[in-house]
Amino acid sequence: MSMQSEMESPPSAFRKQNTITLLGFFMILFLFSIPGNLHLCSNSSILLLSNKSSSDELTEQTLNLDGHLGFDNLEYAAKDFGNRFHFPPSAVLYPKSVSDISSTISYIFNMGPSSKITVAARGHGHSLQGQAQAHQGIVISMESLQGPVMRIHTGELPYVDVSGGELWINILHETLKYGLAPKSWTDYLHLSVGGTLSNAGISGQAFRHGPQIDNVYQLEIVTGKGQVFTCSEQENADLFYGALGGLGQFGIITQARISLELAPNRVKWIRVLYSEFSRFSNDQEHLIASENSFDYIEGFVLINRTGLLNNWRSSFDPKDPIQASQFISDGKTLYCLEVAKYFNTDEVDVTNQKTEELLSELSYIPSTLFLSEVSYVEFLDRVHISEIKLREKGLWEIPHPWMNLLIPKSKISKFAQKVFGNILTDSSNGPILIYPVNKSKWKNKTSLSIPEEDIFYLVAFLSSAVPSSTGKDGLSHILSQNQKILHFCSEANLGVKQYLPHYTTQEEWQAHFGPQWEVFVQRKSTYDPLAILAPGQRIFKRQ
């Protein structure tokens, strides 16, 4: 079924498999206080006797689903990667069609403002602060959404149509069969399309292609009224731009048309170190400004890491093994530039020459040049290897109080001096990413809130609250550090924006969006006026 035909079909026209009566479920949740007699009939339809007048009126409503509602094993829907917030829903919807999602939301919307039921779309559960949870509401398991089958168009402007619950790793494997791949990625590919597009989707390719939300041609969205719209830059553009980076506030992304490009076979993967932040940042900014630069540019902050280069040897080879063996990282704050050049197997000589030219323009410590050559898939899916190791050690289920900041270029040196030189004493709790992007490559109509300057940095503190052998509370320590960093940013007026933001008051959200707030509120009133969707973001509350 095409996006357009699916949008135009009323719920009654959809294929019916399982008959689920939602009236009784919703009433059980929220209408115990209403007088009346509730009983279960033999045909599994729940009948409600409600006394709207002096004489009881018997009403019966039935909603037909292709999928089903689950009332058991709700714990998984109250957990996420952040592992800090746990708000159990009352049910999980396992949709098999877009109409399952549309019908469910329509039913809740038609109950009116008196209902307090909320709905959250859950992809692969990688949110950090309960953003995909719905306390006593409905969580939609987007990975259950079946269809349409992934369709790849190989024309002049290639693209792939995918379900909103599809994982990026699956898209990579499928599009590679046609020699194609999406242009922009996240560092971790086991995330859902709807999840990353509702935020932004930023990685080391964003300096060139923009984030993932800038590489989408079309969306299918179920709004907070239960309406299904196909939207793009030309059709329903306000909803299209609003949903991209919109934190799930205006609709649930059920399908997406993703832009593709020709995929390379191999990747030359390089790491070098700097001892001075100014040289490190200058080189990063130089590379993202170059027309024919590397294809991926990121960086790390490394504080007091013992035997750092020896740890790299499992995946990289030193350009000068003797010099590398004499390098000491203990007690130092170092900055790692990580770059990659994509190529095909018949382009080895040209790629090597270009790589040498680019490296010759940089001011890194010569003895710290490490290189590797891997397949394209191995490079893009590199974080999954680390995930497997963490799971084996039991460290995947611990709290991950991550914090991601977008910092204007003009303030990055001041930030680095205070945070890396004073607030943080080590980087043993997890990676600290840092790299610049070009605002000129980003579209300015989406809901994403970013700094005003042309170049800004992503700084990501990817900490894990590893249990301490001394009994100290690692989570409290990390949260305290995060608050110190945020307090400094505020006091120093750095113009910082949070990426994957988390606030507890609407005033904080208003400050986050700044001039965009009025548009954000207007879109909310248009597409989700009862604030049914994405309650875990804590932006709007059901009245």
Backbone torsions as a table, in degrees:
resi	resn	phi	psi	omega
1	MET	NA	131.5	-178.7
2	SER	-75.1	163.5	177.6
3	MET	-58.7	-43.8	-174.4
4	GLN	-67.2	-46.4	-178.5
5	SER	-66.0	-34.9	179.5
6	GLU	-66.8	-35.5	-179.4
7	MET	-66.8	-35.3	-172.3
8	GLU	-87.1	-12.3	-176.0
9	SER	-82.4	129.5	176.2
10	PRO	-71.8	158.0	-177.9
11	PRO	-54.8	-34.0	-176.9
12	SER	-67.4	-17.3	-178.3
13	ALA	-86.4	-8.0	-176.1
14	PHE	-79.4	154.2	178.9
15	ARG	-61.8	133.2	-177.5
16	LYS	-107.4	125.8	178.0
17	GLN	-115.9	-61.3	-178.6
18	ASN	-110.4	133.9	176.5
19	THR	-95.8	113.3	180.0
20	ILE	-115.6	122.2	178.5
21	THR	-91.0	113.0	-176.0
22	LEU	-91.6	-17.5	-178.4
23	LEU	-57.9	-48.7	-178.7
24	GLY	-62.4	-39.7	179.6
25	PHE	-60.9	-48.9	-179.0
26	PHE	-65.6	-38.0	-179.5
27	MET	-69.7	-37.2	176.5
28	ILE	-59.8	-37.7	-178.9
29	LEU	-68.8	-45.1	-165.0
30	PHE	-127.7	-3.3	-173.2
31	LEU	-119.9	21.4	176.8
32	PHE	-59.7	-26.8	-176.3
33	SER	-80.1	-7.7	-178.4
34	ILE	-87.5	129.6	179.7
35	PRO	-60.2	147.8	177.6
36	GLY	147.7	172.4	-179.7
37	ASN	-113.1	125.9	-177.9
38	LEU	-112.8	124.6	177.5
39	HIS	-144.8	156.8	-174.9
40	LEU	-100.9	124.9	-179.4
41	CYS	-86.8	166.0	-175.5
42	SER	-67.2	-24.0	-178.9
43	ASN	-88.4	16.7	178.7
44	SER	67.1	10.2	172.9
45	SER	-88.0	134.9	179.8
46	ILE	-93.1	125.6	-178.4
47	LEU	-104.3	136.9	178.1
48	LEU	-117.5	126.3	172.3
49	LEU	-96.2	108.8	-179.1
50	SER	-115.4	131.9	-177.6
51	ASN	-90.9	80.0	176.7
52	LYS	-75.0	-21.4	177.2
53	SER	-137.5	-171.5	-179.3
54	SER	-64.0	-26.6	175.6
55	SER	-106.5	133.6	-178.3
56	ASP	-64.4	139.6	178.1
57	GLU	-109.6	126.0	-179.3
58	LEU	-87.7	121.6	177.7
59	THR	-125.7	150.1	179.1
60	GLU	-142.4	128.1	177.8
61	GLN	-132.5	139.0	-179.0
62	THR	-132.5	135.1	176.5
63	LEU	-113.7	129.0	-178.1
64	ASN	-98.3	128.9	-178.5
65	LEU	-120.2	145.7	169.1
66	ASP	-78.0	-33.2	176.8
67	GLY	-94.9	-144.1	-179.1
68	HIS	-156.7	163.1	173.4
69	LEU	-97.4	135.5	177.1
70	GLY	-111.5	134.9	-179.4
71	PHE	-113.4	-3.7	178.3
72	ASP	-107.2	165.2	176.3
73	ASN	51.8	49.9	-179.8
74	LEU	-82.3	-8.2	-174.7
75	GLU	-60.7	-37.2	-175.6
76	TYR	-66.3	-29.0	179.5
77	ALA	-79.0	-7.5	177.3
78	ALA	-105.2	15.5	179.5
79	LYS	-128.7	153.8	172.3
80	ASP	-148.8	-178.3	-176.7
81	PHE	-61.9	-35.7	178.7
82	GLY	-61.2	-33.0	174.4
83	ASN	55.1	39.0	177.7
84	ARG	-121.4	-28.7	-178.6
85	PHE	-116.2	135.2	-176.7
86	HIS	-138.2	97.4	179.7
87	PHE	-119.0	100.4	-175.8
88	PRO	-67.8	138.6	172.5
89	PRO	-82.0	175.2	173.4
90	SER	-91.1	-19.5	178.1
91	ALA	-161.4	160.1	174.1
92	VAL	-119.9	127.7	175.5
93	LEU	-91.2	125.5	176.0
94	TYR	-107.4	88.2	-173.8
95	PRO	-78.1	144.9	170.9
96	LYS	-109.6	-8.7	179.8
97	SER	-146.1	161.2	176.9
98	VAL	-64.1	-31.8	-180.0
99	SER	-63.5	-29.2	176.2
100	ASP	-60.4	-43.1	179.8
101	ILE	-70.2	-46.2	-179.3
102	SER	-61.2	-45.8	-177.7
103	SER	-65.0	-40.2	-179.3
104	THR	-64.5	-47.6	-179.6
105	ILE	-67.4	-39.3	178.0
106	SER	-58.8	-42.5	-179.2
107	TYR	-61.5	-45.5	179.7
108	ILE	-64.5	-43.0	-179.8
109	PHE	-61.1	-40.9	-178.3
110	ASN	-71.1	-15.4	174.4
111	MET	-71.0	-20.2	174.0
112	GLY	88.6	-178.0	-176.0
113	PRO	-63.5	-22.1	-177.7
114	SER	-67.0	-23.8	177.4
115	SER	-77.1	142.4	178.1
116	LYS	-109.7	11.5	-177.1
117	ILE	-69.9	132.5	176.2
118	THR	-119.4	165.1	-175.7
119	VAL	-134.9	133.6	176.4
120	ALA	-127.6	134.8	174.3
121	ALA	-87.1	130.3	-179.7
122	ARG	-118.0	121.8	177.2
123	GLY	-87.1	-107.1	-179.2
124	HIS	-99.3	12.5	174.4
125	GLY	70.6	35.0	-176.1
126	HIS	-103.3	13.6	176.1
127	SER	-68.8	164.6	-169.6
128	LEU	-106.6	-28.7	-174.8
129	GLN	-134.8	43.3	175.7
130	GLY	73.9	20.0	-176.9
131	GLN	-63.6	-25.5	-178.9
132	ALA	-101.6	20.7	179.3
133	GLN	-106.0	155.7	179.7
134	ALA	-140.2	97.3	-175.9
135	HIS	-60.5	118.5	-179.6
136	GLN	59.3	19.8	178.6
137	GLY	-112.0	-145.1	-179.1
138	ILE	-117.1	125.9	170.6
139	VAL	-102.3	129.2	179.4
140	ILE	-97.8	118.2	178.2
141	SER	-79.6	96.2	-173.1
142	MET	-67.8	-23.0	178.4
143	GLU	-68.6	-16.0	177.9
144	SER	-80.9	-15.1	-177.1
145	LEU	-66.7	116.9	-175.6
146	GLN	-102.5	122.7	174.8
147	GLY	90.0	160.5	-0.6
148	PRO	-71.1	160.5	174.7
149	VAL	-58.2	139.2	-178.1
150	MET	-53.0	121.5	-178.0
151	ARG	-116.1	128.0	-176.0
152	ILE	-112.6	126.4	177.9
153	HIS	-104.0	125.9	-172.3
154	THR	-108.8	26.3	-177.9
155	GLY	-76.6	-156.2	-177.2
156	GLU	-63.4	-37.4	174.5
157	LEU	-115.8	85.2	-173.7
158	PRO	-67.0	149.1	178.1
159	TYR	-155.5	168.7	176.5
160	VAL	-132.4	135.2	173.5
161	ASP	-95.4	126.0	-175.5
162	VAL	-137.2	159.8	174.0
163	SER	-72.3	150.6	177.7
164	GLY	-64.5	-21.0	178.9
165	GLY	-92.6	0.3	-178.9
166	GLU	-70.5	146.7	177.8
167	LEU	-90.5	145.1	-178.7
168	TRP	-62.6	-31.5	179.2
169	ILE	-63.6	-37.0	178.5
170	ASN	-70.0	-36.0	176.7
171	ILE	-64.3	-41.5	178.0
172	LEU	-58.1	-51.2	-177.2
173	HIS	-62.8	-38.8	-176.6
174	GLU	-73.2	-43.4	-177.9
175	THR	-70.2	-29.5	177.9
176	LEU	-63.2	-23.0	176.9
177	LYS	-63.4	-21.3	178.9
178	TYR	-106.9	8.7	-179.0
179	GLY	73.9	23.0	-177.0
180	LEU	-125.9	165.9	177.3
181	ALA	-163.8	153.1	172.3
182	PRO	-58.1	157.7	-174.6
183	LYS	-86.5	-37.5	-172.4
184	SER	-119.4	142.0	-172.7
185	TRP	-131.3	171.6	160.9
186	THR	-104.1	165.3	-179.4
187	ASP	-68.0	-25.8	-179.1
188	TYR	-116.3	124.4	-171.0
189	LEU	-94.6	-7.6	-177.8
190	HIS	-89.9	53.9	178.3
191	LEU	-125.6	155.2	-178.6
192	SER	-83.9	154.0	179.0
193	VAL	-61.3	-49.1	-179.7
194	GLY	-61.6	-34.8	-179.4
195	GLY	-66.5	-47.8	-178.0
196	THR	-73.7	-35.1	179.6
197	LEU	-70.7	-22.8	176.4
198	SER	-77.1	-11.7	179.5
199	ASN	-112.8	-66.9	175.2
200	ALA	178.7	-53.6	-176.8
201	GLY	83.2	81.0	-174.2
202	ILE	-116.0	137.8	175.6
203	SER	-156.5	-167.4	-174.7
204	GLY	-70.3	-3.9	175.2
205	GLN	-95.1	-7.5	-172.6
206	ALA	-65.7	-24.5	178.6
207	PHE	-64.7	-24.6	-176.8
208	ARG	-102.9	-46.6	-173.8
209	HIS	-104.8	-3.9	-171.6
210	GLY	78.0	176.5	178.8
211	PRO	-73.6	178.0	-178.9
212	GLN	-61.4	-33.3	-178.9
213	ILE	-66.0	-15.4	177.8
214	ASP	-93.8	5.9	-178.0
215	ASN	-125.9	40.2	-179.7
216	VAL	-123.3	131.8	179.3
217	TYR	-92.2	-32.2	-171.2
218	GLN	-158.2	149.0	177.1
219	LEU	-131.7	151.9	163.9
220	GLU	-113.2	130.3	-171.3
221	ILE	-133.7	136.6	170.1
222	VAL	-101.1	117.2	-176.6
223	THR	-80.2	177.6	178.3
224	GLY	-71.7	-3.1	172.4
225	LYS	-97.4	-4.5	-176.7
226	GLY	87.5	2.8	178.8
227	GLN	-77.6	145.4	179.8
228	VAL	-109.9	122.0	-179.3
229	PHE	-125.2	140.5	164.5
230	THR	-92.9	131.0	-176.1
231	CYS	-141.3	154.1	-179.2
232	SER	-158.4	-170.5	177.1
233	GLU	-65.9	-23.3	-178.0
234	GLN	-100.8	-24.0	-174.3
235	GLU	-126.8	124.9	-177.2
236	ASN	49.9	48.8	-171.8
237	ALA	-62.8	-34.3	-178.1
238	ASP	-62.9	-42.3	177.8
239	LEU	-69.7	-37.6	178.8
240	PHE	-58.6	-54.7	-179.2
241	TYR	-68.3	-34.6	-179.7
242	GLY	-65.2	-41.6	-178.2
243	ALA	-69.5	-32.0	179.9
244	LEU	-72.8	111.7	-175.1
245	GLY	77.6	11.8	-174.0
246	GLY	-88.8	7.9	174.3
247	LEU	58.6	27.1	176.8
248	GLY	73.8	12.9	-172.8
249	GLN	-79.4	-21.6	-173.2
250	PHE	-111.1	-15.0	-179.8
251	GLY	174.0	165.8	177.9
252	ILE	-100.2	123.5	-179.9
253	ILE	-76.1	113.1	-177.9
254	THR	-101.9	-23.5	174.7
255	GLN	-146.4	154.0	178.0
256	ALA	-146.3	144.6	175.0
257	ARG	-107.5	110.5	-171.8
258	ILE	-101.8	132.2	177.2
259	SER	-68.1	140.9	-179.5
260	LEU	-123.0	163.0	173.3
261	GLU	-141.1	169.7	176.1
262	LEU	-62.7	135.5	-176.3
263	ALA	-96.6	140.8	175.5
264	PRO	-81.7	170.8	176.4
265	ASN	-94.0	-40.5	-169.0
266	ARG	-127.4	165.0	179.1
267	VAL	-138.2	128.9	170.5
268	LYS	-92.7	117.2	-169.1
269	TRP	-113.7	125.3	-168.8
270	ILE	-133.3	141.6	172.1
271	ARG	-131.9	139.3	174.4
272	VAL	-140.2	161.2	-177.7
273	LEU	-117.1	153.6	174.8
274	TYR	-131.6	148.1	174.5
275	SER	-103.3	-12.1	179.5
276	GLU	-116.7	127.6	-177.4
277	PHE	-64.4	-37.5	-177.1
278	SER	-62.0	-41.6	177.6
279	ARG	-66.6	-40.9	179.1
280	PHE	-60.6	-51.3	-177.7
281	SER	-68.7	-37.3	177.5
282	ASN	-61.5	-41.4	179.0
283	ASP	-67.5	-40.1	177.3
284	GLN	-61.6	-45.0	-179.3
285	GLU	-67.2	-34.4	176.2
286	HIS	-63.4	-43.3	-176.5
287	LEU	-68.5	-40.1	-178.3
288	ILE	-73.1	-16.3	178.5
289	ALA	-88.3	-14.0	-177.5
290	SER	-77.7	139.1	-179.1
291	GLU	-68.2	-42.1	-177.4
292	ASN	-114.4	67.5	-173.9
293	SER	-99.5	-161.5	172.4
294	PHE	-70.5	165.6	-178.7
295	ASP	-91.9	-15.6	-178.7
296	TYR	-144.7	131.5	-179.9
297	ILE	-139.5	118.0	174.9
298	GLU	-138.5	-175.0	178.6
299	GLY	-161.0	164.2	179.7
300	PHE	-134.9	152.0	169.6
301	VAL	-106.6	130.5	-175.9
302	LEU	-127.0	114.9	-174.9
303	ILE	-114.0	117.3	176.1
304	ASN	53.6	52.5	179.4
305	ARG	-98.6	115.5	-178.3
306	THR	-77.6	135.4	175.8
307	GLY	59.4	37.9	-173.9
308	LEU	-57.5	-51.7	-175.5
309	LEU	-67.2	-30.7	175.9
310	ASN	-63.7	-34.3	178.1
311	ASN	-67.7	-28.2	179.3
312	TRP	-71.8	-23.0	-171.4
313	ARG	-64.6	-17.0	178.9
314	SER	-71.1	-22.2	-178.5
315	SER	-124.0	-18.1	-175.3
316	PHE	-128.4	157.5	174.9
317	ASP	-112.3	133.7	178.0
318	PRO	-72.5	141.6	177.0
319	LYS	-66.3	-37.4	177.6
320	ASP	-127.6	92.3	-174.3
321	PRO	-57.2	-39.0	-177.3
322	ILE	-67.1	-48.8	179.2
323	GLN	-63.2	-39.0	-179.6
324	ALA	-64.5	-36.6	-178.6
325	SER	-68.5	-20.3	-179.1
326	GLN	-93.3	-4.5	-178.6
327	PHE	-78.2	134.4	-178.7
328	ILE	-114.3	124.8	-179.9
329	SER	-102.7	-12.7	-176.0
330	ASP	-55.8	132.9	173.9
331	GLY	76.1	2.2	-176.0
332	LYS	-106.1	155.4	166.4
333	THR	-102.1	117.1	-175.4
334	LEU	-121.8	157.2	-179.2
335	TYR	-124.8	123.5	-176.8
336	CYS	-101.9	124.4	171.4
337	LEU	-93.8	124.1	178.6
338	GLU	-117.2	122.7	-178.1
339	VAL	-133.1	161.8	178.5
340	ALA	-145.7	142.8	175.1
341	LYS	-119.5	123.4	-179.7
342	TYR	-87.5	146.6	178.1
343	PHE	-162.0	168.6	174.1
344	ASN	-104.1	161.9	-173.1
345	THR	-61.8	-22.1	179.4
346	ASP	-91.1	9.2	-177.5
347	GLU	-119.7	23.0	-173.0
348	VAL	-59.8	-50.3	-175.6
349	ASP	-63.7	-44.8	179.8
350	VAL	-64.3	-40.1	-179.9
351	THR	-66.3	-42.8	178.3
352	ASN	-60.7	-42.6	-178.9
353	GLN	-65.1	-44.5	-179.5
354	LYS	-65.7	-39.3	178.7
355	THR	-62.3	-43.7	178.7
356	GLU	-61.7	-39.9	179.8
357	GLU	-63.6	-44.9	-178.7
358	LEU	-65.6	-42.3	180.0
359	LEU	-66.5	-31.6	-178.9
360	SER	-67.4	-17.6	-179.2
361	GLU	-87.4	-2.5	-172.5
362	LEU	-105.0	164.6	-173.8
363	SER	-117.8	37.7	-179.7
364	TYR	-76.2	169.7	176.1
365	ILE	-75.2	114.4	-171.3
366	PRO	-54.8	-37.4	-176.1
367	SER	-71.0	-8.0	-176.1
368	THR	-102.8	13.3	179.3
369	LEU	-75.5	116.5	178.3
370	PHE	-123.3	139.4	-175.5
371	LEU	-131.2	154.9	175.6
372	SER	-152.2	155.2	174.5
373	GLU	-129.6	123.4	-175.4
374	VAL	-136.5	171.0	175.3
375	SER	-73.2	161.0	180.0
376	TYR	-60.4	-43.4	179.8
377	VAL	-65.4	-42.8	-179.3
378	GLU	-61.3	-38.4	179.1
379	PHE	-69.1	-49.4	-176.4
380	LEU	-65.9	-31.2	-177.4
381	ASP	-99.0	24.2	-173.8
382	ARG	-64.2	-33.2	-177.2
383	VAL	-70.9	-27.8	179.7
384	HIS	-62.4	-32.8	177.0
385	ILE	-63.3	-41.8	177.0
386	SER	-65.9	-36.2	178.5
387	GLU	-60.6	-44.7	-179.8
388	ILE	-59.2	-42.5	179.6
389	LYS	-65.3	-40.0	179.1
390	LEU	-65.9	-39.2	178.6
391	ARG	-64.1	-39.5	179.2
392	GLU	-62.9	-30.8	179.7
393	LYS	-90.5	-0.3	-178.7
394	GLY	74.2	20.2	-175.6
395	LEU	-100.2	2.4	179.4
396	TRP	-81.1	-26.2	-174.8
397	GLU	-92.1	-1.2	179.6
398	ILE	-80.8	166.1	177.7
399	PRO	-62.6	142.6	177.5
400	HIS	-126.0	85.1	-178.3
401	PRO	-78.6	63.8	-177.0
402	TRP	-69.8	151.4	175.3
403	MET	-140.8	127.8	-178.1
404	ASN	-120.4	127.3	-177.5
405	LEU	-124.4	144.6	172.8
406	LEU	-110.1	119.5	-168.9
407	ILE	-123.0	127.5	179.0
408	PRO	-58.4	145.8	-179.8
409	LYS	-55.2	-40.4	-176.1
410	SER	-67.1	-15.6	-177.1
411	LYS	-109.8	-3.4	-171.1
412	ILE	-67.2	-35.7	179.7
413	SER	-66.4	-42.1	178.3
414	LYS	-64.2	-41.3	177.9
415	PHE	-61.8	-48.7	-177.5
416	ALA	-61.6	-42.5	-178.2
417	GLN	-60.4	-43.1	-177.4
418	LYS	-78.2	-46.8	-172.5
419	VAL	-77.8	-51.1	-177.2
420	PHE	-78.3	-23.2	-177.9
421	GLY	-100.1	-6.0	-174.3
422	ASN	-140.1	-57.6	-174.0
423	ILE	-68.6	-44.9	-178.7
424	LEU	-90.8	135.7	179.4
425	THR	-106.6	-16.9	176.1
426	ASP	-160.9	171.3	178.8
427	SER	-124.3	32.6	-175.5
428	SER	-79.8	-16.0	-178.3
429	ASN	-79.2	-12.6	180.0
430	GLY	157.9	169.0	-177.8
431	PRO	-64.2	150.9	170.4
432	ILE	-120.5	106.5	-178.8
433	LEU	-88.6	148.1	175.8
434	ILE	-156.3	123.4	177.1
435	TYR	-163.1	150.6	-178.1
436	PRO	-91.8	158.8	173.9
437	VAL	-136.2	159.2	178.8
438	ASN	-94.5	119.5	177.7
439	LYS	-63.8	-27.3	-179.1
440	SER	-63.5	-20.4	179.1
441	LYS	-88.6	-3.8	-176.1
442	TRP	-105.0	142.7	176.0
443	LYS	-79.2	143.8	-172.7
444	ASN	-103.8	10.8	-177.9
445	LYS	-101.3	-8.5	-177.8
446	THR	-75.9	174.0	-179.1
447	SER	-78.4	-10.7	-176.6
448	LEU	-62.0	130.7	178.5
449	SER	-98.9	119.8	-176.4
450	ILE	-131.5	162.9	177.9
451	PRO	-59.7	160.8	-174.2
452	GLU	-80.8	-20.7	-174.7
453	GLU	-74.8	158.6	-176.7
454	ASP	-66.2	-33.1	177.0
455	ILE	-122.0	132.0	175.0
456	PHE	-141.3	160.6	-175.0
457	TYR	-106.4	142.2	164.5
458	LEU	-92.7	124.8	173.4
459	VAL	-122.0	116.8	-174.5
460	ALA	-119.0	121.6	177.2
461	PHE	-98.6	99.4	-172.0
462	LEU	-99.8	68.7	-173.4
463	SER	-86.0	151.0	174.0
464	SER	-123.8	132.1	-177.9
465	ALA	-83.1	73.4	-178.7
466	VAL	-69.6	132.0	178.3
467	PRO	-56.4	134.5	-177.3
468	SER	-88.5	140.2	177.5
469	SER	-68.3	-18.7	180.0
470	THR	-90.4	-2.8	-179.4
471	GLY	86.2	1.3	179.1
472	LYS	-71.1	148.5	-179.6
473	ASP	-81.7	101.1	-178.0
474	GLY	-64.4	-34.8	-179.1
475	LEU	-64.4	-46.4	180.0
476	SER	-60.5	-39.8	179.9
477	HIS	-63.1	-44.8	-178.0
478	ILE	-68.3	-43.0	179.2
479	LEU	-62.5	-37.5	177.2
480	SER	-64.2	-42.3	177.0
481	GLN	-61.9	-44.5	179.4
482	ASN	-58.4	-43.2	-179.7
483	GLN	-65.9	-37.2	177.0
484	LYS	-62.8	-40.4	179.5
485	ILE	-65.5	-46.0	179.7
486	LEU	-63.8	-39.1	179.3
487	HIS	-63.8	-42.7	178.1
488	PHE	-62.2	-44.6	-179.9
489	CYS	-58.9	-39.8	179.9
490	SER	-70.7	-46.8	-177.9
491	GLU	-65.1	-36.7	-178.6
492	ALA	-85.4	-2.1	177.6
493	ASN	53.3	54.6	-175.3
494	LEU	-82.2	-9.3	-178.7
495	GLY	71.4	33.1	-176.9
496	VAL	-80.7	142.6	172.1
497	LYS	-116.3	139.8	173.8
498	GLN	-81.1	137.9	169.9
499	TYR	-102.3	141.1	-167.5
500	LEU	55.2	54.6	-169.1
501	PRO	-67.8	156.7	177.3
502	HIS	-144.5	112.4	177.6
503	TYR	-130.1	162.0	-177.3
504	THR	-111.5	-9.7	179.5
505	THR	-128.4	153.3	179.0
506	GLN	-68.2	-28.4	177.3
507	GLU	-61.9	-39.5	177.9
508	GLU	-67.2	-38.7	177.6
509	TRP	-65.3	-40.1	178.8
510	GLN	-62.1	-40.7	176.8
511	ALA	-65.8	-36.8	-179.9
512	HIS	-62.6	-46.6	-177.1
513	PHE	-81.7	-22.2	177.5
514	GLY	56.4	-128.3	-178.4
515	PRO	-61.5	-19.0	-179.8
516	GLN	-80.5	-10.4	-172.5
517	TRP	-59.5	-44.0	-178.3
518	GLU	-61.9	-40.6	177.3
519	VAL	-65.4	-40.5	179.8
520	PHE	-61.2	-45.6	179.9
521	VAL	-65.9	-40.4	179.1
522	GLN	-63.3	-41.9	177.4
523	ARG	-64.2	-36.9	177.9
524	LYS	-62.4	-45.2	-179.2
525	SER	-66.9	-25.5	-180.0
526	THR	-81.1	-45.4	-170.3
527	TYR	-103.6	-20.4	178.0
528	ASP	-146.2	64.1	-171.7
529	PRO	-64.9	-22.9	179.7
530	LEU	-95.6	5.5	178.8
531	ALA	55.2	49.1	179.4
532	ILE	-80.0	-34.6	-167.1
533	LEU	-90.5	148.2	170.4
534	ALA	48.5	56.2	179.8
535	PRO	-67.1	-22.9	-177.9
536	GLY	-66.6	-15.6	175.3
537	GLN	-73.9	-20.3	176.9
538	ARG	60.7	38.3	177.6
539	ILE	-94.8	-50.5	-179.7
540	PHE	-123.4	147.9	178.0
541	LYS	-115.5	145.2	174.4
542	ARG	-65.7	132.0	-178.5
543	GLN	-85.7	NA	NA
